[in-house]
Amino acid sequence: MDTPLLWHIPHSHFNERVRWTLDYKRIPHRRQVLGADYLIRAWRATGRGTLPILFLDGRAIGDSTHIIAALEERYPEPPRCTARSHWKTISTSSWARRCARPSSRRSSGTIRTSRCAY
Ligand SMILES: N[C@@H](CCC(=O)N[C@@H](CS)C(=O)NCC(=O)O)C(=O)O
């Protein structure tokens, strides 16, 4: 199996949530920041002009939600989310750190998080 490769841009929450998932699951991978030619490269790889894109097991996967779902399937442990869902107010906990949006990663105290559907 090839080492997964992430094409990404640094300042983007779509890209950050994939980086966060890769880090959280401790998945060995490589990262490549794309330059100004990202659009054509992304289109060629996935048929859509957005980043992030993850190359996993010979597939180019676009869209952060699809990428995270594929990672969850390929690397189930540790699970990114539990079955707990729906709007809820929770205190910062291991569940919150796993499932809250990346922007809430460093939150402390009580946070409001959305349904944990990646
Ligand atoms: N639904 C996509 C959205 C990704 C997205 O919009 N990425 C932006 C960077 S933050 C992008 O590549 N935009 C390029 C463009 O729209 O031309 C995802 O979750 O990955």
The ligand as a Gaussian input file, in Angstrom:
#p B3LYP/6-31G(d) Opt

LIG

0 1
 N      -16.866000      20.611000      -0.152000
 C      -15.459000      20.726000      -0.356000
 C      -15.081000      22.181000      -0.389000
 C      -13.603000      22.369000      -0.583000
 C      -13.269000      23.779000      -0.977000
 O      -14.138000      24.640000      -1.244000
 N      -11.983000      24.040000      -1.035000
 C      -11.528000      25.345000      -1.411000
 C      -10.390000      25.744000      -0.539000
 S      -10.972000      26.132000       1.062000
 C      -11.066000      25.315000      -2.818000
 O      -10.300000      24.445000      -3.174000
 N      -11.550000      26.256000      -3.606000
 C      -11.109000      26.366000      -4.935000
 C      -12.164000      26.864000      -5.838000
 O      -13.336000      26.828000      -5.437000
 O      -11.794000      27.240000      -6.944000
 C      -14.707000      19.990000       0.757000
 O      -15.296000      19.776000       1.816000
 O      -13.558000      19.576000       0.546000

